[in-house]
Amino acid sequence: MATAAHQLTPEASANPAPEAIVVRFAGDSGDGMQLTGGQFTLSTALAGNDLATFPDFPAEIRAPQGTLFGVSAFQINFGSAQIDTAGDQPDVLVAMNPAALKTNVEALKPGGLIIADEGEFGQRNLDKAKYAANPLEDGSLDKWQLLKLDISALTVEAVKPFGLGNKEALRCKNMWTLGLALWMFDRDREPLIEWLRTKFAKAPNLAEANIAALNAGHAYGETAELGALGIAQRHVAAAPSEPGLYRTVTGADSIALGLVAGAQLAGLKMFYGGYPITPASAILHSLARLKEYDVTTFQAEDEIAAIASALGASYAGSLGVTCSSGPGIALKTEAIGLAIMTELPLVIVNAQRGGPSTGLPTKTEQSDLYQAVYGRNGDAPLPVIATRSAADCFDCAIEAVRIATQYMTPVMLLTDGYLQNAAEPWKVPDMSTYEPFPVAFHTEPPAEGEKFLPYARDAKLKRPWVKPGTPGLLHRIGGIEKAQGSGNIDYSPGNHQAMTDIRRDKVLGIDVPDQQVEQGQVGGRLVVVGWGSTYGPIASAVRRARAKGQDVSHVHIRHIWPLPKNLGALLKSYNHILVPEMNTGQLKTVLRDQYLVDAVPLNKVSGQPFTIAEIEGAIARHLDGDRPEELGPDDTQLPSPEAVNP
């Protein structure tokens, strides 16, 4: 990726480059905040900064304008050093209306900058946001810097030459805001101007109007003498990085690319059967653009048809893939059981969101771990893998394909709403360094006088994969219990016991890498154990704690089931185990069950990711020996060691 060259202004040179800056754009769901944040992210990547983003959407498709629950926000943390999270407290909050200000201002760090569109702070909008008085005038924002601008009026004036109506003109104000942000952080406008001309290629008048708004916002920063208000242009130096080709990816993009790469490494065509659901739909959108890689995508009429079509594709000799979120995974459960009984490869992506039922469709959570590990009728084990970052989704998707095809089993890949939408720089890997795992279909008919055994086993307990119609290899397949070897219907007690044990032992025997320690050492006073998207805040919190000399380590689990074989001994080498999760303590329960260790939960189910400070504070209190009833950021009840192991 090209890096933009910058000539610092004297004002910018006078300010030392900070290690990291957090900016949050917030406005009504129709104000284009996600678009603004996405394009600011593009400029940040081109500037060579490391970054992490957090798009935060309202739950409704289009909530009533100006209301508190209709606010859409986009947060980006960027800097000249390693960035692991989207940041705790913003340094800058751009609030496009009163509701955006009210729902976000308390997150702003003391002394931070508020940029508010005062043109939207009329009485009607103040009432919708439940403000008794105008906060831009009543002194309630005194602990922060306040820059109030009539962005609406400035935008209308900037686009007046293009003859737009008032409504169309106001749609350009996100570009005016973006222009000001580009000036504040010394960013090049040219890539965004090119993007606007491409986006509105069929409506050049709209392209030029948006470009005019972008330039007007930038010019305002240049000419308004904001330095007198203590607002200076800042330059953030590029982060050090290894040479290579980089691109910015979301978790959804990364999973899609990883699934395609996995199919290529297995030598298979891929079929994706899906049904729209937030936040899983983005994977379907990404895969639909990759048809040239032998990818077929199918939007089914419902969740059951989606997984049934994918399982049918696996039966026919393709890699079957389906994806959903918690409610949709519940609907797919019967077909998942069929995949386990028929022992066919299938990749099931679960993009977790807040639940139960419709729950929090646009908010993030990790509450489907029980569903993934245990959530089926009967004894129905399947491997479970969890991604930890947007870039990590690529390798996790390949790993899911490897296990599914090499062991003839469905695999569940856990991601979540935060990872699906979050973006970060990704070094495009050299695929020649990945070891292929080509599938070998069974094609040889049995010798004369012998019968084909579709449930015969190899050393991995894997049964053969046969494409339908292969001469001499006709066999039964279905959901009723199979006789060992022959696959004929057999629900006798002894056979069911044996087949249940085989399916269990096959999954438990999957070769997963030994668990590594991310930071710290084997053994010590405290280990923080995480999974999934908690990686960033845990890694940052542990790094800060270790910099203070605290005896704390970090272990992050990718293979949730089967667990790494050395994990039990590793956990028992620490005096205390703290498990932060965006649920009510699900991995904690698995660890206690499997290893009889006193794993202590740190739980959060607010629909928002952990902050670094929340985990850092829990580490400090734990190491201080103060194991209070409320160690968590919310109302987390932490039992004493005596209560867990009486």
ROTIRO-78777 format. One record per residue (C-alpha): x, y, z; residue in three letters. Coordinates in steps of 0.02 Angstrom, whole numbers, plus 50000, padded with zeros to 5 digits. Each point is the difference from the previous one (the first is absolute). Layout:
<pts>
X	Y	Z	ALA
...
</pts>
This chain:
<pts>
50000	50000	50000	MET
50068	50170	49955	ALA
50037	50120	50142	THR
49951	50181	49980	ALA
50142	50127	50013	ALA
49971	50145	50121	HIS
50076	50173	50012	GLN
49973	50059	50177	LEU
49938	50175	50029	THR
50096	50101	50131	PRO
49850	49982	50114	GLU
50001	49812	49982	ALA
50189	49991	50024	SER
49983	50090	50167	ALA
49896	49856	50067	ASN
50089	49836	50033	PRO
49916	49852	49918	ALA
49899	49903	50127	PRO
50012	49812	50009	GLU
49814	49979	49966	ALA
49841	50103	49975	ILE
49821	49941	50016	VAL
49865	50087	49897	VAL
49814	49962	50006	ARG
49877	50060	49868	PHE
49819	49996	50059	ALA
49837	50056	49924	GLY
49830	49946	49942	ASP
49992	49836	49905	SER
49971	50102	49841	GLY
50150	50115	50026	ASP
50126	49884	49916	GLY
50110	49972	50152	MET
50051	49825	49946	GLN
50049	50067	49829	LEU
50095	50144	50080	THR
50090	49882	50118	GLY
50039	49879	49860	GLY
50079	50134	49893	GLN
50096	50072	50147	PHE
50064	49822	50028	THR
50057	49994	49819	LEU
50098	50162	50021	SER
50074	49933	50161	THR
50059	49840	49917	ALA
50076	50099	49857	LEU
50093	50105	50128	ALA
50082	49841	50064	GLY
49924	50002	50174	ASN
49951	49843	50090	ASP
49815	50004	50039	LEU
49847	49912	50068	ALA
49819	50051	49975	THR
49833	49972	50086	PHE
49842	50036	49899	PRO
49850	50010	50118	ASP
49829	49991	49916	PHE
49824	50030	50067	PRO
49897	49842	50017	ALA
49858	50063	49890	GLU
50021	50011	49812	ILE
49949	50183	50004	ARG
49959	50064	50173	ALA
49902	50164	50015	PRO
50113	50144	49953	GLN
50082	50092	50143	GLY
49957	49872	50134	THR
50121	49929	50127	LEU
49981	49821	49937	PHE
50028	50053	49819	GLY
50181	50056	50025	VAL
50132	49921	49888	SER
50183	50014	50049	ALA
50169	49954	49929	PHE
50156	49999	50108	GLN
50179	49986	49937	ILE
50160	49984	50100	ASN
50155	50038	49898	PHE
50181	50028	50043	GLY
50185	49984	49968	SER
50016	49840	50102	ALA
49907	49835	50014	GLN
49812	50021	50017	ILE
49900	49854	50074	ASP
49830	50079	50035	THR
49886	50139	49938	ALA
50047	50097	50156	GLY
49920	50032	50169	ASP
49961	50187	50011	GLN
49993	50106	49842	PRO
50112	50153	49987	ASP
49880	50078	49874	VAL
49811	49982	49986	LEU
49911	50062	49846	VAL
49816	50019	50047	ALA
49881	50038	49858	MET
49847	50025	50109	ASN
49946	50008	50184	PRO
49961	49814	50011	ALA
50175	49957	49937	ALA
50075	50116	50130	LEU
49896	49933	50144	LYS
50033	49815	49964	THR
50187	50021	49973	ASN
50069	50148	50097	VAL
50028	49909	50165	GLU
50121	49883	49911	ALA
50109	50149	49948	LEU
50156	50020	50104	LYS
50010	50155	50111	PRO
50069	50145	49899	GLY
49954	49914	49837	GLY
49931	50095	49851	LEU
49816	50007	49952	ILE
49960	50056	49823	ILE
49812	50032	49995	ALA
49886	50050	49858	ASP
49907	50140	50090	GLU
49884	50017	49851	GLY
49914	49840	50060	GLU
49980	50057	50180	PHE
49827	50074	49979	GLY
49862	49975	50127	GLN
49921	49854	49906	ARG
50161	49899	49999	ASN
50040	50050	50180	LEU
49831	49932	50053	ASP
50028	49837	49908	LYS
50166	49980	50090	ALA
49915	50043	50167	LYS
50107	50154	50033	TYR
49917	50127	50115	ALA
50121	50135	49938	ALA
50120	50019	49856	ASN
50163	49916	50057	PRO
50101	50108	49880	LEU
49950	50153	50101	GLU
49964	49946	50181	ASP
50178	49962	50056	GLY
49969	49813	50023	SER
50142	49961	49880	LEU
50131	50105	50088	ASP
50115	49854	50041	LYS
50028	49975	49813	TRP
50057	50112	49858	GLN
49853	50053	49894	LEU
50003	50051	49817	LEU
49823	50040	49945	LYS
49974	50031	49816	LEU
49846	50014	49893	ASP
50059	49858	49889	ILE
49829	49989	49918	SER
50004	50182	49943	ALA
50183	49991	49949	LEU
49965	49846	49895	THR
49848	50077	49913	VAL
50106	50153	49957	GLU
50143	49891	49933	ALA
49888	49901	49881	VAL
49889	50146	49945	LYS
50081	50012	49826	PRO
49940	49824	49959	PHE
49814	50039	50013	GLY
49956	49865	50126	LEU
49841	50008	50102	GLY
50018	50028	50187	ASN
49977	49815	50041	LYS
50130	49944	49873	GLU
50119	50137	50055	ALA
49991	49946	50182	LEU
50047	49824	49950	ARG
50172	50070	49959	CYS
50035	50060	50177	LYS
50089	49839	50047	ASN
50126	50042	49864	MET
50022	50175	50073	TRP
50032	49920	50169	THR
50122	49877	49922	LEU
50093	50143	49917	GLY
50024	50085	50168	LEU
50061	49836	50077	ALA
50123	49977	49857	LEU
50070	50173	50034	TRP
50011	49968	50188	MET
50109	49847	49973	PHE
50099	50058	49849	ASP
49925	49878	49875	ARG
50002	49998	49811	ASP
49829	50033	49919	ARG
50043	49938	49826	GLU
49961	49814	50027	PRO
49829	50046	50068	LEU
49966	50118	49857	ILE
50039	49859	49880	GLU
49886	49885	50099	TRP
49856	50125	49990	LEU
50019	50018	49813	ARG
49996	49811	49982	THR
49852	49978	50117	LYS
49896	50133	49911	PHE
50065	49964	49825	ALA
49820	49999	49934	LYS
49956	50160	50093	ALA
50151	50116	49978	PRO
49904	50148	50072	ASN
49981	49907	50166	LEU
50183	49952	49994	ALA
50055	50180	49980	GLU
49880	50059	50136	ALA
50072	49876	50124	ASN
50176	50047	49949	ILE
49958	50183	50026	ALA
49935	49960	50175	ALA
50157	49899	50039	LEU
50112	50142	49942	ASN
49896	50129	50095	ALA
50021	49906	50163	GLY
50186	49986	49971	HIS
50012	50185	49955	ALA
49907	50047	50158	TYR
50134	49916	50103	GLY
50136	50090	49902	GLU
49924	50174	50014	THR
49898	50010	50161	ALA
50150	50025	50115	GLU
49946	49858	50111	LEU
50168	50007	50087	GLY
49933	50147	50100	ALA
49874	49878	50074	LEU
50136	49875	50042	GLY
49958	49888	49851	ILE
50157	49965	49900	ALA
50032	49893	49850	GLN
50080	49835	50053	ARG
50110	49882	49902	HIS
50010	49817	50052	VAL
50156	49915	49935	ALA
49987	49836	49906	ALA
50012	49843	50104	ALA
50148	49885	49972	PRO
49952	49849	49897	SER
50079	49855	49909	GLU
50023	50023	49812	PRO
49859	49927	49898	GLY
49832	50030	49921	LEU
49868	50062	50122	TYR
49814	50026	49988	ARG
49866	50047	50124	THR
49878	49859	50035	VAL
49846	49975	50107	THR
49972	49834	50085	GLY
49866	49957	49872	ALA
50119	50033	49855	ASP
50136	49899	50085	SER
49889	49849	50032	ILE
49940	50001	49820	ALA
50178	50004	49934	LEU
50053	49865	50123	GLY
49858	49885	49949	LEU
50049	50019	49817	VAL
50184	49971	50042	ALA
49954	49846	50102	GLY
49897	49929	49857	ALA
50146	50029	49881	GLN
50121	49914	50119	LEU
49880	49853	50010	ALA
49977	49996	49811	GLY
49812	50023	50013	LEU
49864	50108	49927	LYS
49903	50096	50131	MET
49813	50019	50023	PHE
49932	50129	50122	TYR
49818	49987	50053	GLY
49942	50145	50107	GLY
49853	50103	50058	TYR
50012	50186	50043	PRO
50026	50039	50184	ILE
50098	50136	50090	THR
50150	49996	50017	PRO
50033	49842	49898	ALA
49936	50063	49832	SER
50162	50089	49957	ALA
50086	49832	49970	ILE
49873	49957	49865	LEU
50027	50171	49922	HIS
50189	49975	49998	SER
49993	49823	49930	LEU
49879	50050	49862	ALA
50140	50106	49926	ARG
50120	49852	49990	LEU
49915	49889	49871	LYS
50159	49984	49897	GLU
50071	49888	50139	TYR
49871	49861	49973	ASP
49885	50075	50132	VAL
49812	49980	49984	THR
49891	50106	50115	THR
49817	49967	50033	PHE
49881	50110	50101	GLN
49871	49876	50061	ALA
49820	50032	50053	GLU
50039	49963	50184	ASP
50137	49941	50117	GLU
49952	49816	49988	ILE
50006	50001	49810	ALA
50168	50090	50009	ALA
50088	49866	50102	ILE
49910	49859	49911	ALA
50063	50064	49832	SER
50178	50014	50069	ALA
49993	49824	50071	LEU
49934	49937	49833	GLY
50149	50082	49915	ALA
50118	49911	50119	SER
49914	49835	49962	TYR
50028	50036	49815	ALA
50186	50031	50023	GLY
50017	50188	50026	SER
50048	50094	50157	LEU
49833	50048	50079	GLY
49999	50162	50101	VAL
49860	50089	50090	THR
49997	50149	50117	CYS
49879	50081	50120	SER
49985	50079	50172	SER
49934	49922	50159	GLY
49814	49995	49956	PRO
50037	49929	49828	GLY
50122	49872	50071	ILE
49857	49941	50112	ALA
49894	49970	49845	LEU
50144	49907	49917	LYS
50024	49883	50148	THR
49907	49849	49932	GLU
50097	50006	49837	ALA
50164	50018	50099	ILE
49952	49838	50087	GLY
49973	49920	49829	LEU
50174	50057	49946	ALA
50072	49920	50158	ILE
49904	49837	49972	MET
50045	49988	49816	THR
50179	50059	50037	GLU
50011	50123	49857	LEU
50116	50152	49997	PRO
49910	50164	50029	LEU
50061	50171	50061	VAL
49872	50094	50106	ILE
50045	50181	50039	VAL
49912	50075	50152	ASN
50013	50190	50001	ALA
49942	50025	50179	GLN
49889	50143	50056	ARG
49903	50046	50156	GLY
49856	49883	50041	GLY
49893	49906	50035	PRO
49872	50006	49859	SER
50018	50160	49897	THR
50092	50075	50148	GLY
50128	50129	49947	LEU
50018	49967	49813	PRO
50134	50132	49969	THR
50096	49983	50164	LYS
50140	49880	50043	THR
50003	49855	50123	GLU
50086	49832	50030	GLN
49848	49909	50065	SER
49995	49856	49876	ASP
50144	49897	50069	LEU
49883	49880	50090	TYR
49897	49990	49841	GLN
50156	49956	49899	ALA
50073	49872	50120	VAL
49843	49921	50073	TYR
49847	50066	49909	GLY
49931	49848	49909	ARG
49890	49854	50043	ASN
50084	49838	50049	GLY
50188	49980	50008	ASP
50051	50101	49848	ALA
50179	50065	50012	PRO
50076	50115	49872	LEU
50162	50101	49995	PRO
49987	50184	50048	VAL
50125	50135	49952	ILE
49996	50183	50054	ALA
50076	50148	49906	THR
50087	50138	50098	ARG
50018	50144	49877	SER
49947	50054	49827	ALA
50165	49943	49925	ALA
49999	49837	50100	ASP
49834	49953	49919	CYS
50096	49951	49843	PHE
50106	49866	50081	ASP
49857	49939	50110	CYS
49891	49973	49847	ALA
50139	49898	49918	ILE
50017	49898	50159	GLU
49813	49967	50003	ALA
50007	49936	49820	VAL
50151	49891	50040	ARG
49917	49915	50147	ILE
49833	49979	49911	ALA
50076	49915	49848	THR
50137	49900	50086	GLN
49884	49928	50133	TYR
49833	49995	49908	MET
49908	50104	50127	THR
49903	50163	50012	PRO
50101	50140	50082	VAL
49933	50157	50084	MET
50100	50160	49979	LEU
49957	50133	50130	LEU
50016	50184	49962	THR
49892	50144	50063	ASP
49921	50165	49952	GLY
50152	50101	50052	TYR
50121	49896	49896	LEU
49881	49990	49852	GLN
49996	50189	49980	ASN
50166	50054	50075	ALA
50143	50039	49881	ALA
50188	49990	50018	GLU
50154	49994	49887	PRO
50040	49825	49939	TRP
50162	49945	49920	LYS
49947	49896	49851	VAL
50083	49831	50026	PRO
50107	49903	49878	ASP
49886	49851	49965	MET
50149	49895	49945	SER
50046	49987	50184	THR
49835	49913	50041	TYR
50006	49811	49993	GLU
49862	49928	49889	PRO
49885	49866	50071	PHE
49923	49927	49841	PRO
49845	49893	50018	VAL
50008	49821	49936	ALA
49828	49938	49950	PHE
49974	49812	50010	HIS
49979	49935	49823	THR
50057	49818	50004	GLU
49857	49874	50001	PRO
50018	49852	50120	PRO
50081	49839	49942	ALA
49885	49868	49927	GLU
49897	49917	50136	GLY
50027	50142	50124	GLU
49885	50144	50047	LYS
50043	50183	50009	PHE
50008	50061	50180	LEU
49955	50186	50002	PRO
50030	50009	50188	TYR
50168	49914	50001	ALA
50132	50098	50096	ARG
50178	50055	49971	ASP
50127	50044	50135	ALA
49910	50167	50030	LYS
49832	49908	50016	LEU
49949	50090	49841	LYS
49879	49912	49883	ARG
50025	50007	49810	PRO
49925	50142	49897	TRP
49911	49935	49846	VAL
49918	50106	49866	LYS
49826	49937	49958	PRO
49994	49899	49841	GLY
50175	49930	50017	THR
49990	49825	49920	PRO
49996	49857	50125	GLY
49988	50113	50153	LEU
49813	50012	50028	LEU
49963	50022	50185	HIS
49871	50057	50127	ARG
50004	50171	50080	ILE
49877	50083	50117	GLY
49961	50049	50178	GLY
49960	49830	50078	ILE
50142	49918	50095	GLU
50126	49911	49889	LYS
50069	49825	50022	ALA
50187	50000	50025	GLN
50086	49982	49833	GLY
49851	49962	49887	SER
49899	50155	50036	GLY
49840	49900	50000	ASN
49863	50049	50122	ILE
50040	49930	50172	ASP
49932	50072	50161	TYR
50044	49854	50110	SER
50068	50051	50172	PRO
50177	49937	49975	GLY
50019	50078	49828	ASN
49936	50169	50057	HIS
50121	49999	50146	GLN
50144	49959	49884	ALA
49954	50130	49868	MET
49975	50134	50132	THR
50173	49961	50070	ASP
50078	50004	49826	ILE
49924	50169	49957	ARG
50062	50068	50167	ARG
50174	49926	49983	ASP
50018	50063	49821	LYS
49972	50180	50056	VAL
50106	49984	50157	LEU
50141	49928	49894	GLY
50011	50149	49882	ILE
50177	50066	49991	ASP
49995	50177	50070	VAL
50158	50096	50042	PRO
50059	50011	50180	ASP
49943	50155	50092	GLN
50127	50141	50001	GLN
50022	50142	50124	VAL
49970	50167	49912	GLU
50089	50105	50132	GLN
50093	49951	50157	GLY
50061	49827	50044	GLN
49941	49827	50049	VAL
49954	50008	50183	GLY
49976	50152	50110	GLY
49878	50092	50108	ARG
49862	50043	49876	LEU
49952	49951	49823	VAL
49865	50089	49900	VAL
49916	49874	49885	VAL
49899	50063	49853	GLY
49921	49945	49838	TRP
49930	50089	49849	GLY
49995	50189	49986	SER
50055	50031	50179	THR
50177	49976	49936	TYR
50036	50185	49967	GLY
49949	50072	50170	PRO
50076	49853	50095	ILE
50165	50014	49906	ALA
50009	50188	50032	SER
49950	49985	50183	ALA
50127	49862	50034	VAL
50135	50099	49909	ARG
49966	50151	50111	ARG
49996	49893	50158	ALA
50165	49915	49958	ARG
50078	50170	49965	ALA
49958	50042	50182	LYS
50090	49842	50056	GLY
49843	49900	50038	GLN
50010	49810	49989	ASP
49866	49968	49870	VAL
49996	49899	49839	SER
49880	49986	49854	HIS
49934	49839	49922	VAL
49880	50012	49853	HIS
49908	49845	49940	ILE
49964	49973	49815	ARG
49945	49818	50008	HIS
49850	50000	50116	ILE
49960	49817	49965	TRP
50096	49891	50008	PRO
50108	50101	50118	LEU
50190	49993	49977	PRO
50072	49849	50088	LYS
50123	50099	50105	ASN
49873	50130	50058	LEU
49954	49917	50164	GLY
50180	49988	50061	ALA
50034	50177	49940	LEU
49854	50074	50097	LEU
50045	49904	50158	LYS
50173	50081	49996	SER
49922	50167	50053	TYR
49934	50046	50172	ASN
49847	50091	49931	HIS
49902	49998	49837	ILE
49896	50149	49942	LEU
49883	49974	49850	VAL
49927	50158	49920	PRO
49851	49961	49886	GLU
49858	50095	49920	MET
49875	49878	50074	ASN
49954	49936	50172	THR
50149	49884	50017	GLY
49995	49863	49869	GLN
50184	49962	49967	LEU
50025	50010	50188	LYS
49876	49857	50020	THR
50087	49894	49867	VAL
50170	50026	50082	LEU
49933	49957	50172	ARG
49915	49845	49931	ASP
50149	49935	49902	GLN
50142	50042	50118	TYR
49923	50028	50174	LEU
50088	50169	50011	VAL
49938	50155	50091	ASP
49968	50104	49845	ALA
49926	50167	50055	VAL
49884	50092	49879	PRO
50005	50181	49946	LEU
49838	50024	49905	ASN
49923	50135	49894	LYS
49839	49990	49898	VAL
49967	50182	49956	SER
50014	49975	49812	GLY
50165	50095	50002	GLN
50178	49929	49998	PRO
50108	50001	50155	PHE
50106	50153	50028	THR
50183	49981	50044	ILE
49970	50092	50164	ALA
49866	49876	50055	GLU
50118	49852	49983	ILE
50150	50095	50066	GLU
49901	50048	50155	GLY
49944	49821	50028	ALA
50180	49940	49986	ILE
50057	50128	50129	ALA
49862	49957	50123	ARG
50031	49815	49978	HIS
50187	50017	50029	LEU
49968	50109	50152	ASP
49913	49850	50077	GLY
49835	50096	50002	ASP
49880	49873	49924	ARG
49841	50102	50025	PRO
49825	49945	49959	GLU
50005	50121	49854	GLU
50163	49983	49907	LEU
49920	50020	49830	GLY
49954	50159	49904	PRO
49815	49965	50027	ASP
49916	49898	50136	ASP
50119	49852	49988	THR
49990	49884	50149	GLN
50168	49919	50031	LEU
49998	49852	50119	PRO
50141	49971	50121	SER
50120	49852	49977	PRO
49913	49915	50146	GLU
49831	50016	49915	ALA
50064	49923	49840	VAL
50104	49862	50081	ASN
49924	49971	50172	PRO
</pts>
